[in-house]
Amino acid sequence: MPARLLRHVLPLLVLASLALTGESAPADPAAVLAACRQSLSDGRAVLIGKRNPDKVSVLSCHKWKDISQIVDLTFRAVDQEGFGVRLGDMTIGNTARKESPAADFAWHQGPLREVLVNAKAANATALAAALVAAEQAASLAAASPAALPEGNLSGWPDACWQRWRAALAGGDAAGAARWGAEFASAVAFAAELHRWQDGLLANHLANLDFMRLNEDHFATPRNGYNPDSHIGRFPGGHLTLYWHGNYLEVERLCERLHADPAPENAAGDSGAGGSAIALPPRVRATFLALRAKLKAANQAMLDQAAAAPWHRAWLTSAIDRAQIASYNTALIEVMGRYEARNPKGGLNGLLDVLHNRGDAFAGMDWADRFRPELMDPMAKVGGGVQNALKAAHALCQAHFKTYKGFIFTMGQSLASGQMDCIRATDIIAAAYRNAGYGGYFSIRMSRMVNGHTIAGAEVAPGKVITADGLLKGFAGTEWHQAADAQSVSIELYARGLSHYAFVSGVVLTGANAKKTLTTPVPWLPGWEGKTETKGKTKKR
């Protein structure tokens, strides 16, 4: 990488770190090495436990029918695993939840909440240390040291340190500048994983807060209550079935950071300059191909996102999935459609168009969204968000013949005409995004005897309209007004790191009827605001 480009990149890395930590003075190389080694080691223990990422991974496959779900994720010593694995193990098949909805509510608000609070505290310590280490690494790289001490880390950070040290020893100024920047980027990426863990845990707790507003809805006995599926019918319960997926993606990214750096080495020098250097080398070529589909305004927005808190890890995750499941070519095509439809689009739309799932219970076949039946009809759909959502709804209705639950992929639904509400929502999401539009949301209605999911899209800041894939006719109703008479609550969800996350919920009946809880979602542009609860609690 030319040294002149690094002169532009490194100050950005340093300034970003300084803004986060308040630190200013670069430490000496030995102290930086020690701080980074300790931070990376401690952070690895927090995120993936004692797992050896070169031997075992939370990523089993990306094709439906090849996934044995939690069986692949429950290793022999679960207590030594990462939080996502432990959460799945403690949730699925837990007999303490089986007695009744009330017992399940008590488990969520008691043992689960305690585990989340403790996990957040443990990660907070690791996050603070990781941010300091990232600042020190960026400051040291910007200071251009004459030499570096010998020492070992792990994975990609270690590879960067060794090459940086060798370049300095060999008098290679350009190489030293390149690998100093790479090292700073790798250490900063580790901090981003802890940032995501913190954000996901905070969001999870907010989801439980909304559930708590609906306590009276859990009081009615339900014969044959199965917590591993029926909790999704209750307020705040939908994500219980899938929450571990977001945490597992944090673990997968952490595995890749600390594993054999062969995929990073194989990437070569592609993207080792400009904004792409903030991302791991393995995703840079695809990032640059996506970027090439954009014009100046959207390019600048994507460049900023690549180095920004929250977005750099999210982009890495999204591009990783595209490359692993070989749909990166289709994703690049969709980015071109996004540019054509949104020459001055917002950041949420720009990023959201890359997401491969339409609901938490979707995307089990990662490439499912990019089937020709969902790509080709949407190639020329324009006219704005509402028109694109309407066209996506029409496409879904054209394929819908009969209702059938537990259809696990859109491919199965498209071939048979059979689908439930979640797969219909998934089809709408895929078609909508394939038209080149983002800002998609999933909406869940809780009825206790069942649940219902519909699709949504943001037509204006904070305004999300809806489409029900199982009903004829496009309503376009705003999400908080879309519930039917059987619903006791309605909830708004948006993309998380891999699956979905809670945004807002409205209590429709009971002691807290008309009360709304909205939580900040820091990775969702336009939705980063403060936690807000509206409405008054009725007297019991």
C-alpha positions as CSV (number, residue, x, y, z in Angstrom):
1,M,0.0,0.0,0.0
2,P,1.5,3.4,-0.9
3,A,2.7,5.4,2.1
4,R,0.9,8.5,0.8
5,L,-2.5,6.7,1.2
6,L,-1.7,5.5,4.7
7,R,-1.0,9.1,5.7
8,H,-4.8,9.7,5.0
9,V,-6.0,6.4,6.6
10,L,-4.0,6.3,9.9
11,P,-5.2,9.7,11.2
12,L,-8.8,8.6,10.7
13,L,-8.1,5.4,12.7
14,V,-6.4,7.4,15.5
15,L,-9.1,10.1,15.6
16,A,-11.8,7.4,15.8
17,S,-10.1,5.7,18.7
18,L,-9.4,9.0,20.5
19,A,-13.0,9.9,20.3
20,L,-14.0,6.6,21.9
21,T,-11.5,6.4,24.7
22,G,-10.3,9.9,25.4
23,E,-6.7,8.7,25.3
24,S,-4.1,10.8,23.4
25,A,-0.5,9.8,24.1
26,P,0.8,6.8,22.2
27,A,2.4,4.1,24.4
28,D,5.8,2.6,23.7
29,P,5.9,-0.4,21.4
30,A,6.5,-2.9,24.2
31,A,3.6,-1.5,26.2
32,V,1.3,-1.6,23.1
33,L,2.2,-5.2,22.5
34,A,1.5,-6.1,26.1
35,A,-1.8,-4.2,26.1
36,C,-3.0,-5.7,22.8
37,R,-1.9,-9.2,23.8
38,Q,-3.8,-9.0,27.1
39,S,-6.9,-7.4,25.5
40,L,-7.1,-9.9,22.7
41,S,-6.6,-12.9,25.0
42,D,-9.1,-11.7,27.6
43,G,-11.6,-10.7,24.9
44,R,-11.3,-14.0,23.1
45,A,-12.1,-15.8,26.4
46,V,-15.2,-13.6,26.9
47,L,-16.5,-14.2,23.3
48,I,-15.6,-17.8,22.5
49,G,-14.5,-19.3,25.8
50,K,-11.8,-21.9,25.4
51,R,-12.8,-23.1,22.0
52,N,-10.0,-23.6,19.5
53,P,-11.2,-21.8,16.3
54,D,-8.9,-23.9,14.1
55,K,-10.7,-27.1,15.1
56,V,-14.4,-26.2,16.0
57,S,-16.6,-23.5,14.7
58,V,-20.1,-22.2,15.4
59,L,-20.5,-22.1,11.6
60,S,-21.6,-25.6,10.6
61,C,-23.0,-24.9,7.1
62,H,-25.2,-22.5,5.2
63,K,-27.6,-24.9,3.6
64,W,-30.9,-26.0,5.0
65,K,-31.1,-29.8,5.7
66,D,-27.4,-29.8,6.5
67,I,-28.0,-27.9,9.7
68,S,-28.7,-29.9,12.9
69,Q,-29.2,-26.7,14.7
70,I,-28.2,-26.7,18.4
71,V,-26.7,-30.2,18.2
72,D,-23.9,-28.7,16.2
73,L,-23.5,-25.9,18.7
74,T,-23.5,-27.7,22.0
75,F,-20.0,-28.9,22.5
76,R,-18.9,-31.3,25.2
77,A,-18.0,-28.6,27.7
78,V,-20.7,-25.9,27.2
79,D,-19.6,-24.0,30.2
80,Q,-16.3,-23.3,28.4
81,E,-18.0,-22.0,25.3
82,G,-19.0,-18.5,24.1
83,F,-22.2,-16.8,25.2
84,G,-24.2,-17.7,22.1
85,V,-23.6,-21.4,22.5
86,R,-24.4,-21.2,26.3
87,L,-27.5,-19.2,25.6
88,G,-28.8,-21.7,23.1
89,D,-28.0,-24.6,25.5
90,M,-29.7,-23.0,28.5
91,T,-32.8,-22.0,26.5
92,I,-33.7,-24.9,24.3
93,G,-35.2,-27.9,26.1
94,N,-35.1,-26.1,29.5
95,T,-37.6,-28.0,31.7
96,A,-37.9,-24.9,34.1
97,R,-39.8,-23.2,31.3
98,K,-42.3,-26.0,30.4
99,E,-44.9,-25.8,33.1
100,S,-46.8,-22.9,31.7
101,P,-46.5,-19.5,30.1
102,A,-46.3,-18.0,33.6
103,A,-43.4,-20.2,34.4
104,D,-41.7,-19.3,31.2
105,F,-42.2,-15.6,31.9
106,A,-40.6,-16.1,35.4
107,W,-37.6,-17.8,33.8
108,H,-37.2,-14.9,31.3
109,Q,-37.4,-12.2,34.0
110,G,-35.4,-14.1,36.5
111,P,-32.6,-16.5,35.5
112,L,-32.3,-15.3,31.9
113,R,-32.3,-11.6,32.8
114,E,-29.6,-12.3,35.4
115,V,-27.4,-14.2,32.9
116,L,-27.8,-11.3,30.4
117,V,-26.8,-8.7,33.0
118,N,-23.8,-10.7,34.1
119,A,-22.7,-11.3,30.5
120,K,-23.0,-7.5,29.8
121,A,-20.9,-6.7,32.8
122,A,-18.2,-9.2,31.8
123,N,-18.1,-7.9,28.3
124,A,-18.0,-4.3,29.5
125,T,-14.6,-4.9,31.0
126,A,-13.3,-6.5,27.9
127,L,-14.8,-3.7,25.7
128,A,-13.1,-1.0,27.8
129,A,-9.7,-2.8,27.5
130,A,-10.2,-3.4,23.8
131,L,-10.9,0.3,23.1
132,V,-7.8,1.3,24.9
133,A,-5.7,-1.3,23.0
134,A,-7.2,-0.1,19.7
135,E,-6.3,3.5,20.5
136,Q,-2.7,2.5,21.4
137,A,-2.3,0.4,18.3
138,A,-3.5,3.2,16.0
139,S,-1.4,5.8,17.8
140,L,1.7,3.6,17.5
141,A,1.1,3.0,13.8
142,A,0.7,6.7,13.2
143,A,4.0,7.4,15.1
144,S,6.0,5.2,12.7
145,P,8.3,3.5,15.3
146,A,11.8,2.6,14.3
147,A,11.5,-1.0,15.6
148,L,9.1,-3.3,17.3
149,P,9.8,-5.9,20.0
150,E,9.5,-9.6,19.4
151,G,6.3,-11.2,20.7
152,N,3.3,-13.3,19.7
153,L,-0.4,-12.7,19.7
154,S,-2.9,-14.9,17.8
155,G,-4.5,-15.1,14.3
156,W,-4.6,-12.1,12.1
157,P,-3.3,-9.5,14.6
158,D,-0.2,-11.7,15.1
159,A,0.4,-12.0,11.4
160,C,0.2,-8.2,11.1
161,W,2.5,-7.6,14.0
162,Q,5.1,-10.0,12.6
163,R,5.1,-8.4,9.1
164,W,5.2,-4.9,10.6
165,R,8.2,-5.9,12.7
166,A,9.9,-7.5,9.7
167,A,9.3,-4.5,7.4
168,L,10.9,-2.2,10.0
169,A,13.8,-4.5,10.5
170,G,14.3,-4.7,6.7
171,G,14.1,-0.9,6.2
172,D,10.9,-1.2,4.1
173,A,9.1,2.0,4.9
174,A,6.1,1.4,2.6
175,G,5.7,-2.1,4.0
176,A,6.0,-0.9,7.6
177,A,3.3,1.7,6.9
178,R,1.1,-0.9,5.4
179,W,1.4,-3.4,8.2
180,G,1.2,-0.8,10.9
181,A,-2.2,0.2,9.5
182,E,-3.2,-3.5,9.2
183,F,-2.3,-4.1,12.8
184,A,-4.3,-1.1,14.0
185,S,-7.3,-2.2,11.9
186,A,-7.2,-5.8,13.3
187,V,-7.0,-4.6,16.9
188,A,-9.8,-2.1,16.3
189,F,-12.0,-4.9,14.8
190,A,-11.6,-6.9,18.0
191,A,-13.1,-4.0,19.9
192,E,-16.0,-3.8,17.5
193,L,-16.9,-7.4,18.4
194,H,-17.2,-6.4,22.0
195,R,-19.2,-3.3,21.0
196,W,-21.7,-5.6,19.2
197,Q,-21.9,-8.0,22.1
198,D,-22.7,-5.1,24.4
199,G,-25.3,-3.7,22.0
200,L,-27.0,-7.1,21.5
201,L,-27.2,-7.7,25.2
202,A,-28.7,-4.3,25.8
203,N,-31.2,-4.9,23.1
204,H,-32.0,-8.3,24.6
205,L,-32.7,-6.7,28.0
206,A,-35.0,-4.1,26.3
207,N,-36.9,-7.0,24.7
208,L,-37.4,-8.5,28.2
209,D,-38.6,-5.1,29.4
210,F,-41.3,-5.1,26.8
211,M,-42.2,-8.6,27.8
212,R,-42.5,-7.5,31.4
213,L,-45.1,-4.8,30.3
214,N,-47.2,-7.8,29.2
215,E,-47.0,-9.9,32.3
216,D,-50.7,-10.4,32.6
217,H,-50.8,-12.0,29.1
218,F,-48.7,-14.9,30.5
219,A,-51.1,-15.6,33.3
220,T,-53.7,-17.6,31.4
221,P,-52.9,-21.4,31.5
222,R,-52.2,-23.1,28.2
223,N,-52.6,-26.9,27.9
224,G,-49.6,-28.5,26.2
225,Y,-47.4,-25.4,26.4
226,N,-44.2,-26.0,24.5
227,P,-41.7,-23.2,25.3
228,D,-39.4,-24.0,22.4
229,S,-42.1,-22.9,20.0
230,H,-45.0,-21.4,21.8
231,I,-43.0,-18.6,23.4
232,G,-43.0,-17.0,20.0
233,R,-46.8,-16.5,20.3
234,F,-46.3,-14.2,23.4
235,P,-45.2,-10.6,23.7
236,G,-41.5,-10.3,23.6
237,G,-41.0,-14.0,23.0
238,H,-40.4,-14.2,19.3
239,L,-36.7,-13.6,19.5
240,T,-36.2,-16.1,22.3
241,L,-36.2,-18.8,19.7
242,Y,-33.5,-17.1,17.6
243,W,-31.6,-14.7,19.8
244,H,-28.5,-16.9,20.0
245,G,-28.0,-16.5,16.3
246,N,-26.9,-12.9,16.7
247,Y,-24.5,-13.9,19.4
248,L,-23.2,-16.8,17.4
249,E,-22.3,-14.4,14.6
250,V,-20.2,-12.4,17.1
251,E,-18.5,-15.7,18.0
252,R,-17.9,-16.6,14.4
253,L,-16.2,-13.3,13.6
254,C,-14.1,-13.7,16.7
255,E,-13.1,-17.2,15.7
256,R,-12.0,-15.8,12.3
257,L,-9.9,-13.1,13.9
258,H,-8.0,-15.5,16.1
259,A,-7.8,-18.5,13.7
260,D,-5.2,-19.4,11.2
261,P,-4.9,-16.2,9.1
262,A,-4.7,-18.1,5.8
263,P,-7.9,-16.5,4.4
264,E,-6.5,-13.1,5.1
265,N,-3.1,-13.9,3.7
266,A,-4.8,-15.3,0.5
267,A,-6.5,-11.9,-0.1
268,G,-3.2,-10.3,-1.0
269,D,-3.0,-6.6,-1.4
270,S,-6.5,-6.0,-2.7
271,G,-8.1,-3.1,-0.9
272,A,-5.0,-2.4,1.3
273,G,-5.6,1.3,0.8
274,G,-8.5,3.7,1.3
275,S,-11.6,2.8,3.2
276,A,-11.3,-1.0,2.7
277,I,-8.4,-1.3,5.1
278,A,-10.8,-0.9,8.0
279,L,-12.2,-4.3,7.0
280,P,-10.5,-7.8,7.2
281,P,-8.7,-8.5,3.9
282,R,-10.9,-11.5,3.1
283,V,-13.9,-9.3,2.4
284,R,-12.2,-6.3,0.7
285,A,-12.5,-7.5,-2.9
286,T,-16.2,-7.9,-2.6
287,F,-16.5,-4.6,-0.7
288,L,-14.7,-2.8,-3.5
289,A,-16.9,-4.5,-6.1
290,L,-20.0,-3.3,-4.2
291,R,-18.4,0.1,-3.9
292,A,-17.8,0.2,-7.7
293,K,-21.5,0.0,-8.3
294,L,-22.1,3.3,-6.5
295,K,-21.6,6.9,-7.6
296,A,-19.8,9.5,-5.5
297,A,-22.4,10.3,-2.9
298,N,-23.2,6.7,-2.0
299,Q,-19.5,5.7,-2.3
300,A,-18.7,8.3,0.4
301,M,-21.4,7.0,2.6
302,L,-20.2,3.4,2.2
303,D,-16.6,4.5,2.9
304,Q,-17.6,6.1,6.1
305,A,-19.5,3.0,7.2
306,A,-16.6,0.7,6.6
307,A,-14.6,2.4,9.3
308,A,-17.5,3.4,11.6
309,P,-18.5,1.8,14.9
310,W,-21.1,-0.9,14.4
311,H,-21.1,-0.8,10.6
312,R,-17.6,-2.2,10.0
313,A,-18.4,-5.5,11.7
314,W,-21.9,-5.6,10.2
315,L,-20.4,-5.1,6.7
316,T,-17.8,-7.8,7.3
317,S,-20.5,-10.2,8.5
318,A,-22.8,-9.5,5.5
319,I,-20.0,-9.9,3.0
320,D,-18.7,-13.0,4.7
321,R,-22.1,-14.7,4.3
322,A,-22.2,-13.7,0.6
323,Q,-18.8,-15.1,-0.1
324,I,-19.3,-18.3,1.9
325,A,-22.7,-19.1,0.2
326,S,-21.5,-17.8,-3.2
327,Y,-24.1,-15.1,-3.7
328,N,-21.7,-12.2,-3.8
329,T,-22.2,-11.7,-7.6
330,A,-26.0,-11.4,-7.0
331,L,-25.4,-9.0,-4.1
332,I,-23.2,-6.8,-6.3
333,E,-26.0,-6.7,-8.9
334,V,-28.5,-5.6,-6.2
335,M,-26.1,-2.8,-5.1
336,G,-26.2,-1.5,-8.7
337,R,-30.0,-1.5,-8.5
338,Y,-29.8,0.4,-5.2
339,E,-27.7,3.1,-6.8
340,A,-30.1,3.4,-9.7
341,R,-33.1,3.8,-7.3
342,N,-31.4,5.8,-4.6
343,P,-28.7,8.0,-5.9
344,K,-28.9,10.0,-2.7
345,G,-30.1,7.3,-0.4
346,G,-29.6,7.0,3.4
347,L,-27.1,4.8,5.2
348,N,-29.7,2.5,6.6
349,G,-31.0,1.7,3.2
350,L,-27.6,1.3,1.7
351,L,-26.6,-1.3,4.4
352,D,-30.0,-3.0,4.7
353,V,-30.1,-3.9,1.1
354,L,-27.2,-6.3,1.8
355,H,-29.1,-8.3,4.5
356,N,-30.0,-11.8,3.6
357,R,-32.9,-12.6,6.0
358,G,-36.4,-11.3,6.1
359,D,-37.1,-12.5,9.7
360,A,-35.2,-14.1,12.6
361,F,-36.6,-17.4,11.4
362,A,-35.3,-17.1,7.9
363,G,-32.2,-17.4,5.9
364,M,-31.4,-20.9,6.9
365,D,-30.3,-21.3,3.3
366,W,-28.2,-18.2,3.2
367,A,-28.5,-17.7,-0.6
368,D,-32.3,-18.2,-0.6
369,R,-33.0,-14.6,-1.2
370,F,-31.2,-14.5,-4.5
371,R,-33.2,-17.1,-6.5
372,P,-34.1,-16.0,-10.0
373,E,-37.8,-16.0,-9.1
374,L,-37.1,-13.3,-6.6
375,M,-34.4,-11.4,-8.5
376,D,-35.6,-11.2,-12.1
377,P,-39.1,-9.9,-11.6
378,M,-37.8,-7.0,-9.4
379,A,-35.0,-5.9,-11.8
380,K,-37.0,-2.9,-13.1
381,V,-39.2,-2.1,-10.2
382,G,-38.8,1.5,-9.2
383,G,-41.1,4.3,-8.0
384,G,-39.9,4.5,-4.4
385,V,-40.2,2.5,-1.2
386,Q,-44.0,2.1,-1.2
387,N,-44.2,1.0,-4.8
388,A,-41.4,-1.5,-4.3
389,L,-43.0,-3.0,-1.2
390,K,-46.3,-3.2,-3.1
391,A,-44.6,-5.0,-6.0
392,A,-42.9,-7.4,-3.6
393,H,-46.3,-8.1,-1.9
394,A,-47.8,-8.8,-5.4
395,L,-45.0,-11.2,-6.2
396,C,-45.6,-13.1,-2.9
397,Q,-49.4,-13.3,-3.6
398,A,-48.7,-14.6,-7.1
399,H,-47.0,-17.6,-5.6
400,F,-49.2,-18.2,-2.6
401,K,-51.7,-21.0,-2.9
402,T,-52.2,-22.6,0.5
403,Y,-51.2,-22.0,4.1
404,K,-48.7,-24.5,5.6
405,G,-46.5,-24.1,8.5
406,F,-42.8,-25.1,8.9
407,I,-41.8,-24.4,5.4
408,F,-38.1,-23.7,6.0
409,T,-36.9,-22.0,2.7
410,M,-38.4,-19.7,0.1
411,G,-37.3,-22.2,-2.5
412,Q,-39.8,-24.7,-1.0
413,S,-42.5,-22.1,-0.9
414,L,-42.0,-20.9,-4.4
415,A,-42.0,-24.4,-5.8
416,S,-45.1,-25.6,-3.9
417,G,-47.1,-22.4,-3.3
418,Q,-47.2,-23.4,0.3
419,M,-46.1,-20.9,3.0
420,D,-46.9,-19.6,6.4
421,C,-46.7,-15.9,7.5
422,I,-43.0,-16.0,8.2
423,R,-42.0,-17.4,4.8
424,A,-44.4,-15.0,3.1
425,T,-42.8,-12.2,4.9
426,D,-39.4,-13.6,4.0
427,I,-40.4,-13.6,0.3
428,I,-41.6,-10.0,0.5
429,A,-38.3,-8.9,2.1
430,A,-36.2,-10.7,-0.5
431,A,-38.1,-9.3,-3.4
432,Y,-38.2,-5.8,-1.9
433,R,-34.4,-5.7,-1.3
434,N,-33.7,-7.3,-4.7
435,A,-35.5,-4.3,-6.3
436,G,-32.7,-2.2,-4.8
437,Y,-34.4,-0.8,-1.7
438,G,-33.5,-1.0,2.0
439,G,-34.9,0.0,5.3
440,Y,-36.8,-3.2,5.8
441,F,-38.5,-4.2,9.0
442,S,-40.3,-7.3,10.3
443,I,-43.5,-6.9,12.4
444,R,-44.8,-9.5,14.9
445,M,-48.3,-9.7,16.4
446,S,-48.7,-11.8,19.5
447,R,-52.1,-13.5,20.0
448,M,-51.0,-16.1,22.6
449,V,-52.8,-18.9,20.8
450,N,-50.6,-18.1,17.8
451,G,-48.5,-15.3,16.3
452,H,-48.5,-13.5,13.0
453,T,-45.6,-11.8,11.1
454,I,-45.8,-9.2,8.4
455,A,-43.4,-7.2,6.4
456,G,-42.5,-3.5,6.7
457,A,-40.5,-0.8,5.1
458,E,-39.5,2.8,6.1
459,V,-41.0,5.3,3.8
460,A,-39.9,8.3,5.8
461,P,-37.8,8.8,8.9
462,G,-39.5,6.7,11.7
463,K,-42.5,5.8,9.4
464,V,-42.8,2.1,8.7
465,I,-45.6,0.8,6.4
466,T,-46.7,-2.8,6.2
467,A,-47.6,-5.6,3.8
468,D,-49.2,-8.9,4.8
469,G,-48.1,-11.7,2.5
470,L,-51.0,-13.9,3.3
471,L,-53.7,-11.3,2.5
472,K,-54.8,-10.0,-0.9
473,G,-54.5,-6.3,-1.4
474,F,-51.7,-4.0,-0.3
475,A,-52.7,-2.0,2.8
476,G,-49.6,0.1,3.5
477,T,-50.8,0.6,7.0
478,E,-48.3,2.0,9.5
479,W,-46.8,-0.8,11.6
480,H,-48.3,0.3,15.0
481,Q,-51.8,0.4,13.5
482,A,-51.5,-2.9,11.6
483,A,-52.5,-5.3,14.4
484,D,-55.8,-7.3,14.2
485,A,-58.4,-7.7,16.9
486,Q,-56.9,-10.9,18.2
487,S,-53.5,-9.4,18.9
488,V,-52.4,-8.4,22.4
489,S,-49.2,-6.7,21.3
490,I,-47.4,-5.7,18.2
491,E,-43.6,-5.4,17.8
492,L,-41.2,-3.9,15.4
493,Y,-37.9,-5.7,14.5
494,A,-34.9,-4.7,12.4
495,R,-31.7,-6.3,11.2
496,G,-29.3,-7.3,13.9
497,L,-25.8,-8.6,13.3
498,S,-27.0,-11.8,11.5
499,H,-30.7,-12.3,12.6
500,Y,-33.1,-9.6,13.9
501,A,-33.3,-7.3,16.9
502,F,-36.0,-5.5,18.9
503,V,-36.9,-1.9,18.0
504,S,-40.3,-1.1,19.5
505,G,-43.4,-2.7,20.9
506,V,-47.0,-1.6,21.6
507,V,-49.1,-3.2,24.3
508,L,-52.6,-3.5,22.9
509,T,-54.6,-5.0,25.8
510,G,-54.3,-5.6,29.5
511,A,-53.0,-3.5,32.4
512,N,-50.5,-1.6,30.2
513,A,-52.7,-1.2,27.1
514,K,-51.5,1.6,24.8
515,K,-48.1,1.7,26.4
516,T,-45.2,1.7,23.9
517,L,-41.6,0.9,24.5
518,T,-38.9,1.9,22.0
519,T,-35.3,1.1,22.5
520,P,-32.2,2.7,20.8
521,V,-30.7,0.6,18.1
522,P,-27.2,2.1,17.7
523,W,-26.3,0.2,14.5
524,L,-29.6,1.3,12.8
525,P,-29.2,4.8,11.3
526,G,-32.2,7.0,12.3
527,W,-33.1,4.7,15.2
528,E,-30.2,5.4,17.6
529,G,-32.3,7.6,20.0
530,K,-32.9,7.1,23.7
531,T,-35.1,4.4,25.3
532,E,-38.6,5.7,25.5
533,T,-41.8,4.4,27.1
534,K,-45.1,6.1,26.3
535,G,-48.5,5.6,27.8
536,K,-49.8,5.2,31.3
537,T,-50.2,2.0,33.3
538,K,-53.7,1.2,34.3
539,K,-54.5,0.4,37.9
540,R,-55.0,-3.3,38.5
